Each structure stands twice: as C-alpha cells, then as structure tokens.
Amino acid sequence: MGQAIRQAGIKVAMVCVPASVAQIVTNQLVEAGIKAILNYATISLSVPAGVRLQYLDPSIGLQRMTYYLD
C-alpha cells in the first residue's frame, strides 16, 4: 500500500477499518506520505505534527438520513 501511495503522490486518505487496526493503518498511511486523514473508526488516533486528522461518525450521518425517510 505504501509504495502505491508514494508512486501516485496521494496526500489524503480515509480510514474505514475496525478500531482494533485503525492506528496500525494510520501509521502506514503516514509513513507513506499521507498528510490528511478522514477517520471513520471509533477510536482516537495519534498522528505526528503536520498531519491533519478529522473525525467523522457515520452513525450521526445515518441518523440524519433516516430522519427524512417515511
């Protein structure tokens, strides 16, 4: 994964994995050169300075969507 990310020049990634492996995946992404991460995992992640981290809770989005259903 890291080599493909570096070769493609990718700088933004989404973490959509179980919480038990989210930090491991995040570490791999950072090592590959990712500078911004959108985290869907239900865990707080640790990233070095210079890496932007944003959390998104998909359950809130689902609640908003179901509000408009009949």
N, CA, C and O atoms as a CHARMM CRD file, in Angstrom:
* protein
*
  280
    1    1 MET  N      0.83200  -1.18900   0.00000 PROA 1      0.00000
    2    1 MET  CA     0.00000   0.00000   0.00000 PROA 1      0.00000
    3    1 MET  C      0.87500   1.25000   0.00000 PROA 1      0.00000
    4    1 MET  O      0.61700   2.19400  -0.74700 PROA 1      0.00000
    5    2 GLY  N      1.90000   1.25400   0.83200 PROA 2      0.00000
    6    2 GLY  CA     2.74400   2.43500   0.94800 PROA 2      0.00000
    7    2 GLY  C      3.41600   2.82100  -0.34700 PROA 2      0.00000
    8    2 GLY  O      3.46200   3.99900  -0.70200 PROA 2      0.00000
    9    3 GLN  N      3.93600   1.83900  -1.05500 PROA 3      0.00000
   10    3 GLN  CA     4.61800   2.10800  -2.31900 PROA 3      0.00000
   11    3 GLN  C      3.65300   2.69000  -3.34800 PROA 3      0.00000
   12    3 GLN  O      4.00500   3.61900  -4.07500 PROA 3      0.00000
   13    4 ALA  N      2.44700   2.15000  -3.41100 PROA 4      0.00000
   14    4 ALA  CA     1.44800   2.65100  -4.36100 PROA 4      0.00000
   15    4 ALA  C      1.06000   4.09200  -4.03100 PROA 4      0.00000
   16    4 ALA  O      0.89400   4.91200  -4.93500 PROA 4      0.00000
   17    5 ILE  N      0.91600   4.40200  -2.75000 PROA 5      0.00000
   18    5 ILE  CA     0.57100   5.76000  -2.31800 PROA 5      0.00000
   19    5 ILE  C      1.67200   6.74100  -2.71300 PROA 5      0.00000
   20    5 ILE  O      1.40400   7.80900  -3.26200 PROA 5      0.00000
   21    6 ARG  N      2.90900   6.35800  -2.42400 PROA 6      0.00000
   22    6 ARG  CA     4.04200   7.23700  -2.76900 PROA 6      0.00000
   23    6 ARG  C      4.13900   7.44900  -4.28200 PROA 6      0.00000
   24    6 ARG  O      4.32000   8.57600  -4.74200 PROA 6      0.00000
   25    7 GLN  N      4.01900   6.37700  -5.04400 PROA 7      0.00000
   26    7 GLN  CA     4.14800   6.48400  -6.50300 PROA 7      0.00000
   27    7 GLN  C      3.05700   7.35400  -7.10500 PROA 7      0.00000
   28    7 GLN  O      3.30700   8.09400  -8.05600 PROA 7      0.00000
   29    8 ALA  N      1.85300   7.27200  -6.55900 PROA 8      0.00000
   30    8 ALA  CA     0.73100   8.05500  -7.08700 PROA 8      0.00000
   31    8 ALA  C      0.70500   9.48600  -6.55000 PROA 8      0.00000
   32    8 ALA  O     -0.04000  10.32300  -7.05900 PROA 8      0.00000
   33    9 GLY  N      1.50900   9.77100  -5.53100 PROA 9      0.00000
   34    9 GLY  CA     1.52600  11.11400  -4.95200 PROA 9      0.00000
   35    9 GLY  C      0.28300  11.44100  -4.15200 PROA 9      0.00000
   36    9 GLY  O     -0.09300  12.60700  -4.02900 PROA 9      0.00000
   37   10 ILE  N     -0.35100  10.42900  -3.61400 PROA 10     0.00000
   38   10 ILE  CA    -1.58200  10.62500  -2.84200 PROA 10     0.00000
   39   10 ILE  C     -1.24400  11.28700  -1.50500 PROA 10     0.00000
   40   10 ILE  O     -0.27900  10.89800  -0.84700 PROA 10     0.00000
   41   11 LYS  N     -2.02600  12.27400  -1.10700 PROA 11     0.00000
   42   11 LYS  CA    -1.78500  13.01100   0.14000 PROA 11     0.00000
   43   11 LYS  C     -2.94800  12.93700   1.12200 PROA 11     0.00000
   44   11 LYS  O     -2.79200  13.31300   2.28400 PROA 11     0.00000
   45   12 VAL  N     -4.11900  12.45900   0.67800 PROA 12     0.00000
   46   12 VAL  CA    -5.31100  12.40900   1.52000 PROA 12     0.00000
   47   12 VAL  C     -5.83000  10.97300   1.54100 PROA 12     0.00000
   48   12 VAL  O     -5.85600  10.29700   0.51300 PROA 12     0.00000
   49   13 ALA  N     -6.24900  10.51100   2.74100 PROA 13     0.00000
   50   13 ALA  CA    -6.77100   9.15200   2.85300 PROA 13     0.00000
   51   13 ALA  C     -7.93100   9.10900   3.83400 PROA 13     0.00000
   52   13 ALA  O     -8.10100   9.99900   4.66700 PROA 13     0.00000
   53   14 MET  N     -8.72300   8.05200   3.71200 PROA 14     0.00000
   54   14 MET  CA    -9.81000   7.78900   4.64600 PROA 14     0.00000
   55   14 MET  C     -9.50300   6.49000   5.37500 PROA 14     0.00000
   56   14 MET  O     -9.10600   5.50500   4.75400 PROA 14     0.00000
   57   15 VAL  N     -9.68700   6.48600   6.69400 PROA 15     0.00000
   58   15 VAL  CA    -9.50600   5.27500   7.49300 PROA 15     0.00000
   59   15 VAL  C    -10.89100   4.74600   7.82600 PROA 15     0.00000
   60   15 VAL  O    -11.62900   5.35200   8.60200 PROA 15     0.00000
   61   16 CYS  N    -11.23500   3.61400   7.23500 PROA 16     0.00000
   62   16 CYS  CA   -12.55400   2.98800   7.40600 PROA 16     0.00000
   63   16 CYS  C    -12.35000   1.52600   7.76800 PROA 16     0.00000
   64   16 CYS  O    -12.79200   0.62400   7.05500 PROA 16     0.00000
   65   17 VAL  N    -11.68000   1.31100   8.87600 PROA 17     0.00000
   66   17 VAL  CA   -11.34300  -0.03900   9.32200 PROA 17     0.00000
   67   17 VAL  C    -11.79500  -0.21000  10.76800 PROA 17     0.00000
   68   17 VAL  O    -12.11700   0.77600  11.43200 PROA 17     0.00000
   69   18 PRO  N    -11.82400  -1.45000  11.26900 PROA 18     0.00000
   70   18 PRO  CA   -12.16300  -1.64400  12.67900 PROA 18     0.00000
   71   18 PRO  C    -11.18900  -0.89900  13.59300 PROA 18     0.00000
   72   18 PRO  O    -10.01400  -0.73500  13.26400 PROA 18     0.00000
   73   19 ALA  N    -11.68700  -0.45700  14.72600 PROA 19     0.00000
   74   19 ALA  CA   -10.86800   0.30000  15.67900 PROA 19     0.00000
   75   19 ALA  C     -9.61000  -0.45400  16.08300 PROA 19     0.00000
   76   19 ALA  O     -8.58400   0.16300  16.36500 PROA 19     0.00000
   77   20 SER  N     -9.67600  -1.77100  16.11300 PROA 20     0.00000
   78   20 SER  CA    -8.53400  -2.57600  16.56300 PROA 20     0.00000
   79   20 SER  C     -7.31200  -2.45500  15.65100 PROA 20     0.00000
   80   20 SER  O     -6.19500  -2.74000  16.08300 PROA 20     0.00000
   81   21 VAL  N     -7.50400  -2.04000  14.40800 PROA 21     0.00000
   82   21 VAL  CA    -6.37400  -1.90000  13.48400 PROA 21     0.00000
   83   21 VAL  C     -6.21700  -0.47900  12.94800 PROA 21     0.00000
   84   21 VAL  O     -5.34300  -0.23200  12.11800 PROA 21     0.00000
   85   22 ALA  N     -7.03600   0.44500  13.40200 PROA 22     0.00000
   86   22 ALA  CA    -7.02500   1.80700  12.86200 PROA 22     0.00000
   87   22 ALA  C     -5.69100   2.51600  13.07500 PROA 22     0.00000
   88   22 ALA  O     -5.21300   3.19800  12.16800 PROA 22     0.00000
   89   23 GLN  N     -5.08700   2.37600  14.23300 PROA 23     0.00000
   90   23 GLN  CA    -3.79900   3.05100  14.47000 PROA 23     0.00000
   91   23 GLN  C     -2.70600   2.44400  13.60000 PROA 23     0.00000
   92   23 GLN  O     -1.84900   3.16900  13.09400 PROA 23     0.00000
   93   24 ILE  N     -2.72300   1.14100  13.41900 PROA 24     0.00000
   94   24 ILE  CA    -1.72900   0.48300  12.56000 PROA 24     0.00000
   95   24 ILE  C     -1.84800   0.99200  11.13400 PROA 24     0.00000
   96   24 ILE  O     -0.84200   1.33000  10.51100 PROA 24     0.00000
   97   25 VAL  N     -3.06300   1.05000  10.61200 PROA 25     0.00000
   98   25 VAL  CA    -3.29600   1.53900   9.25300 PROA 25     0.00000
   99   25 VAL  C     -2.89600   3.00800   9.14800 PROA 25     0.00000
  100   25 VAL  O     -2.28000   3.41800   8.16300 PROA 25     0.00000
  101   26 THR  N     -3.24100   3.78900  10.14900 PROA 26     0.00000
  102   26 THR  CA    -2.87900   5.21000  10.15300 PROA 26     0.00000
  103   26 THR  C     -1.36700   5.38400  10.11600 PROA 26     0.00000
  104   26 THR  O     -0.85900   6.22200   9.37100 PROA 26     0.00000
  105   27 ASN  N     -0.65200   4.60900  10.90400 PROA 27     0.00000
  106   27 ASN  CA     0.81000   4.67800  10.90000 PROA 27     0.00000
  107   27 ASN  C      1.36600   4.36800   9.51300 PROA 27     0.00000
  108   27 ASN  O      2.28900   5.04000   9.05300 PROA 27     0.00000
  109   28 GLN  N      0.81500   3.36300   8.84600 PROA 28     0.00000
  110   28 GLN  CA     1.26100   3.00700   7.49900 PROA 28     0.00000
  111   28 GLN  C      0.98100   4.13000   6.51300 PROA 28     0.00000
  112   28 GLN  O      1.80200   4.41500   5.64100 PROA 28     0.00000
  113   29 LEU  N     -0.16800   4.76300   6.64900 PROA 29     0.00000
  114   29 LEU  CA    -0.51000   5.87400   5.76800 PROA 29     0.00000
  115   29 LEU  C      0.44800   7.04600   5.95900 PROA 29     0.00000
  116   29 LEU  O      0.92100   7.63600   4.98800 PROA 29     0.00000
  117   30 VAL  N      0.72700   7.37500   7.20500 PROA 30     0.00000
  118   30 VAL  CA     1.65100   8.48500   7.49700 PROA 30     0.00000
  119   30 VAL  C      3.04800   8.17300   6.95500 PROA 30     0.00000
  120   30 VAL  O      3.69600   9.03900   6.36700 PROA 30     0.00000
  121   31 GLU  N      3.50300   6.95400   7.15000 PROA 31     0.00000
  122   31 GLU  CA     4.82000   6.55100   6.63100 PROA 31     0.00000
  123   31 GLU  C      4.87500   6.64400   5.11300 PROA 31     0.00000
  124   31 GLU  O      5.93800   6.88000   4.53900 PROA 31     0.00000
  125   32 ALA  N      3.72900   6.45900   4.46500 PROA 32     0.00000
  126   32 ALA  CA     3.65700   6.53100   3.00000 PROA 32     0.00000
  127   32 ALA  C      3.57000   7.96100   2.48700 PROA 32     0.00000
  128   32 ALA  O      3.64000   8.18800   1.27900 PROA 32     0.00000
  129   33 GLY  N      3.41500   8.93500   3.39400 PROA 33     0.00000
  130   33 GLY  CA     3.38300  10.33500   2.97600 PROA 33     0.00000
  131   33 GLY  C      2.03000  11.00100   3.01800 PROA 33     0.00000
  132   33 GLY  O      1.88600  12.13200   2.55400 PROA 33     0.00000
  133   34 ILE  N      1.03600  10.33000   3.56200 PROA 34     0.00000
  134   34 ILE  CA    -0.28800  10.93900   3.68400 PROA 34     0.00000
  135   34 ILE  C     -0.22900  12.12200   4.64500 PROA 34     0.00000
  136   34 ILE  O      0.38400  12.03000   5.70900 PROA 34     0.00000
  137   35 LYS  N     -0.86400  13.23000   4.27600 PROA 35     0.00000
  138   35 LYS  CA    -0.83300  14.45100   5.08300 PROA 35     0.00000
  139   35 LYS  C     -2.18100  14.83300   5.67500 PROA 35     0.00000
  140   35 LYS  O     -2.24700  15.71800   6.52800 PROA 35     0.00000
  141   36 ALA  N     -3.26600  14.17800   5.23700 PROA 36     0.00000
  142   36 ALA  CA    -4.59500  14.46100   5.77000 PROA 36     0.00000
  143   36 ALA  C     -5.38000  13.15600   5.81000 PROA 36     0.00000
  144   36 ALA  O     -5.40800  12.40300   4.83700 PROA 36     0.00000
  145   37 ILE  N     -6.02400  12.89800   6.96100 PROA 37     0.00000
  146   37 ILE  CA    -6.75500  11.64500   7.15600 PROA 37     0.00000
  147   37 ILE  C     -8.15300  11.94000   7.67100 PROA 37     0.00000
  148   37 ILE  O     -8.33200  12.69800   8.62400 PROA 37     0.00000
  149   38 LEU  N     -9.14100  11.33100   7.02600 PROA 38     0.00000
  150   38 LEU  CA   -10.51300  11.36500   7.49800 PROA 38     0.00000
  151   38 LEU  C    -10.75700  10.03000   8.18500 PROA 38     0.00000
  152   38 LEU  O    -10.71000   8.98300   7.54000 PROA 38     0.00000
  153   39 ASN  N    -11.01600  10.05900   9.48200 PROA 39     0.00000
  154   39 ASN  CA   -11.12800   8.84700  10.28100 PROA 39     0.00000
  155   39 ASN  C    -12.58000   8.49400  10.56300 PROA 39     0.00000
  156   39 ASN  O    -13.29900   9.26600  11.19800 PROA 39     0.00000
  157   40 TYR  N    -13.01200   7.33200  10.09500 PROA 40     0.00000
  158   40 TYR  CA   -14.34100   6.79500  10.38500 PROA 40     0.00000
  159   40 TYR  C    -14.30500   5.81300  11.55100 PROA 40     0.00000
  160   40 TYR  O    -15.35300   5.46100  12.09200 PROA 40     0.00000
  161   41 ALA  N    -13.12400   5.37200  11.94100 PROA 41     0.00000
  162   41 ALA  CA   -13.00000   4.39400  13.02400 PROA 41     0.00000
  163   41 ALA  C    -13.40000   5.03300  14.35200 PROA 41     0.00000
  164   41 ALA  O    -13.22300   6.23500  14.55200 PROA 41     0.00000
  165   42 THR  N    -13.92800   4.23300  15.23700 PROA 42     0.00000
  166   42 THR  CA   -14.40500   4.73500  16.53000 PROA 42     0.00000
  167   42 THR  C    -13.28700   4.69500  17.56400 PROA 42     0.00000
  168   42 THR  O    -13.40200   4.04500  18.60200 PROA 42     0.00000
  169   43 ILE  N    -12.20400   5.40300  17.25900 PROA 43     0.00000
  170   43 ILE  CA   -11.04400   5.46600  18.13600 PROA 43     0.00000
  171   43 ILE  C    -10.30500   6.77400  17.86700 PROA 43     0.00000
  172   43 ILE  O    -10.29900   7.27600  16.74300 PROA 43     0.00000
  173   44 SER  N     -9.68700   7.31300  18.90100 PROA 44     0.00000
  174   44 SER  CA    -8.83400   8.48800  18.72700 PROA 44     0.00000
  175   44 SER  C     -7.48300   8.02600  18.21700 PROA 44     0.00000
  176   44 SER  O     -6.88600   7.09700  18.76200 PROA 44     0.00000
  177   45 LEU  N     -7.01300   8.67100  17.18400 PROA 45     0.00000
  178   45 LEU  CA    -5.75000   8.28900  16.57000 PROA 45     0.00000
  179   45 LEU  C     -4.65800   9.27800  16.90900 PROA 45     0.00000
  180   45 LEU  O     -4.92100  10.44800  17.18500 PROA 45     0.00000
  181   46 SER  N     -3.44700   8.80000  16.88400 PROA 46     0.00000
  182   46 SER  CA    -2.27600   9.63400  17.13000 PROA 46     0.00000
  183   46 SER  C     -1.52700   9.80200  15.81200 PROA 46     0.00000
  184   46 SER  O     -1.16500   8.82500  15.15700 PROA 46     0.00000
  185   47 VAL  N     -1.30200  11.05800  15.43600 PROA 47     0.00000
  186   47 VAL  CA    -0.54400  11.35600  14.21800 PROA 47     0.00000
  187   47 VAL  C      0.50600  12.41400  14.55700 PROA 47     0.00000
  188   47 VAL  O      0.32600  13.19100  15.49500 PROA 47     0.00000
  189   48 PRO  N      1.59500  12.44300  13.80000 PROA 48     0.00000
  190   48 PRO  CA     2.62500  13.44700  14.06100 PROA 48     0.00000
  191   48 PRO  C      2.18800  14.84200  13.62700 PROA 48     0.00000
  192   48 PRO  O      1.23500  15.00900  12.86500 PROA 48     0.00000
  193   49 ALA  N      2.90500  15.82700  14.13000 PROA 49     0.00000
  194   49 ALA  CA     2.65400  17.20900  13.70600 PROA 49     0.00000
  195   49 ALA  C      2.77900  17.28600  12.19400 PROA 49     0.00000
  196   49 ALA  O      3.64500  16.64300  11.60100 PROA 49     0.00000
  197   50 GLY  N      1.92500  18.06200  11.58400 PROA 50     0.00000
  198   50 GLY  CA     1.95700  18.21700  10.14000 PROA 50     0.00000
  199   50 GLY  C      0.97900  17.31800   9.40600 PROA 50     0.00000
  200   50 GLY  O      0.79600  17.44700   8.19500 PROA 50     0.00000
  201   51 VAL  N      0.35100  16.40500  10.13900 PROA 51     0.00000
  202   51 VAL  CA    -0.66800  15.54400   9.54200 PROA 51     0.00000
  203   51 VAL  C     -2.01200  15.97200  10.09800 PROA 51     0.00000
  204   51 VAL  O     -2.21600  15.97900  11.31200 PROA 51     0.00000
  205   52 ARG  N     -2.91800  16.32600   9.21900 PROA 52     0.00000
  206   52 ARG  CA    -4.26500  16.78700   9.60700 PROA 52     0.00000
  207   52 ARG  C     -5.16700  15.57800   9.80500 PROA 52     0.00000
  208   52 ARG  O     -5.19900  14.68000   8.96400 PROA 52     0.00000
  209   53 LEU  N     -5.89700  15.55300  10.90900 PROA 53     0.00000
  210   53 LEU  CA    -6.77500  14.43900  11.23400 PROA 53     0.00000
  211   53 LEU  C     -8.17500  14.96400  11.51700 PROA 53     0.00000
  212   53 LEU  O     -8.35900  15.85700  12.34300 PROA 53     0.00000
  213   54 GLN  N     -9.15600  14.40200  10.82600 PROA 54     0.00000
  214   54 GLN  CA   -10.55400  14.78500  11.00000 PROA 54     0.00000
  215   54 GLN  C    -11.35100  13.53000  11.32800 PROA 54     0.00000
  216   54 GLN  O    -11.16500  12.48700  10.70000 PROA 54     0.00000
  217   55 TYR  N    -12.23300  13.63100  12.30500 PROA 55     0.00000
  218   55 TYR  CA   -13.06800  12.50200  12.70800 PROA 55     0.00000
  219   55 TYR  C    -14.46400  12.66400  12.12600 PROA 55     0.00000
  220   55 TYR  O    -14.99000  13.77300  12.03500 PROA 55     0.00000
  221   56 LEU  N    -15.05800  11.53800  11.73200 PROA 56     0.00000
  222   56 LEU  CA   -16.41600  11.52800  11.20800 PROA 56     0.00000
  223   56 LEU  C    -17.12800  10.31800  11.77800 PROA 56     0.00000
  224   56 LEU  O    -16.64700   9.19100  11.65400 PROA 56     0.00000
  225   57 ASP  N    -18.26700  10.54400  12.40100 PROA 57     0.00000
  226   57 ASP  CA   -19.04400   9.45300  12.98900 PROA 57     0.00000
  227   57 ASP  C    -20.16200   9.08800  12.02300 PROA 57     0.00000
  228   57 ASP  O    -21.11400   9.85300  11.87000 PROA 57     0.00000
  229   58 PRO  N    -20.06400   7.92800  11.36400 PROA 58     0.00000
  230   58 PRO  CA   -21.07800   7.56700  10.37500 PROA 58     0.00000
  231   58 PRO  C    -22.46500   7.36100  10.97500 PROA 58     0.00000
  232   58 PRO  O    -23.46000   7.49200  10.26200 PROA 58     0.00000
  233   59 SER  N    -22.55500   7.04700  12.24800 PROA 59     0.00000
  234   59 SER  CA   -23.88000   6.84100  12.85000 PROA 59     0.00000
  235   59 SER  C    -24.67600   8.14000  12.87400 PROA 59     0.00000
  236   59 SER  O    -25.90000   8.11100  12.74700 PROA 59     0.00000
  237   60 ILE  N    -24.01400   9.26300  13.03100 PROA 60     0.00000
  238   60 ILE  CA   -24.70500  10.55900  13.00200 PROA 60     0.00000
  239   60 ILE  C    -25.25400  10.82500  11.59900 PROA 60     0.00000
  240   60 ILE  O    -26.38000  11.29900  11.44800 PROA 60     0.00000
  241   61 GLY  N    -24.46100  10.52000  10.58500 PROA 61     0.00000
  242   61 GLY  CA   -24.92900  10.68100   9.21400 PROA 61     0.00000
  243   61 GLY  C    -26.12000   9.80000   8.91300 PROA 61     0.00000
  244   61 GLY  O    -27.05500  10.22800   8.23700 PROA 61     0.00000
  245   62 LEU  N    -26.09900   8.57000   9.40800 PROA 62     0.00000
  246   62 LEU  CA   -27.23400   7.67200   9.20700 PROA 62     0.00000
  247   62 LEU  C    -28.48300   8.19500   9.90500 PROA 62     0.00000
  248   62 LEU  O    -29.58000   8.09800   9.35500 PROA 62     0.00000
  249   63 GLN  N    -28.33600   8.74600  11.10600 PROA 63     0.00000
  250   63 GLN  CA   -29.46300   9.31600  11.81500 PROA 63     0.00000
  251   63 GLN  C    -30.08000  10.46800  11.01500 PROA 63     0.00000
  252   63 GLN  O    -31.30200  10.57700  10.90700 PROA 63     0.00000
  253   64 ARG  N    -29.23100  11.31200  10.46400 PROA 64     0.00000
  254   64 ARG  CA   -29.72900  12.44200   9.67800 PROA 64     0.00000
  255   64 ARG  C    -30.47900  11.95400   8.45300 PROA 64     0.00000
  256   64 ARG  O    -31.52800  12.49800   8.10900 PROA 64     0.00000
  257   65 MET  N    -29.95400  10.93300   7.79100 PROA 65     0.00000
  258   65 MET  CA   -30.60200  10.42000   6.58500 PROA 65     0.00000
  259   65 MET  C    -31.95600   9.78100   6.91700 PROA 65     0.00000
  260   65 MET  O    -32.92200   9.98700   6.18200 PROA 65     0.00000
  261   66 THR  N    -32.04200   9.03600   7.97400 PROA 66     0.00000
  262   66 THR  CA   -33.30000   8.34100   8.30500 PROA 66     0.00000
  263   66 THR  C    -34.38000   9.30800   8.74900 PROA 66     0.00000
  264   66 THR  O    -35.56300   8.97200   8.69200 PROA 66     0.00000
  265   67 TYR  N    -34.00800  10.48800   9.18600 PROA 67     0.00000
  266   67 TYR  CA   -34.99000  11.48100   9.59100 PROA 67     0.00000
  267   67 TYR  C    -35.92800  11.81300   8.42100 PROA 67     0.00000
  268   67 TYR  O    -37.11600  12.06300   8.62400 PROA 67     0.00000
  269   68 TYR  N    -35.38900  11.81200   7.20900 PROA 68     0.00000
  270   68 TYR  CA   -36.16600  12.20600   6.04100 PROA 68     0.00000
  271   68 TYR  C    -36.90900  11.04900   5.38300 PROA 68     0.00000
  272   68 TYR  O    -37.63700  11.26200   4.41400 PROA 68     0.00000
  273   69 LEU  N    -36.74100   9.83700   5.88900 PROA 69     0.00000
  274   69 LEU  CA   -37.45100   8.69200   5.32900 PROA 69     0.00000
  275   69 LEU  C    -38.87300   8.63200   5.86600 PROA 69     0.00000
  276   69 LEU  O    -39.14500   9.06700   6.98500 PROA 69     0.00000
  277   70 ASP  N    -39.76600   8.09500   5.06600 PROA 70     0.00000
  278   70 ASP  CA   -41.16200   7.93500   5.50300 PROA 70     0.00000
  279   70 ASP  C    -41.29400   6.74800   6.42800 PROA 70     0.00000
  280   70 ASP  O    -42.39200   6.45200   6.90000 PROA 70     0.00000
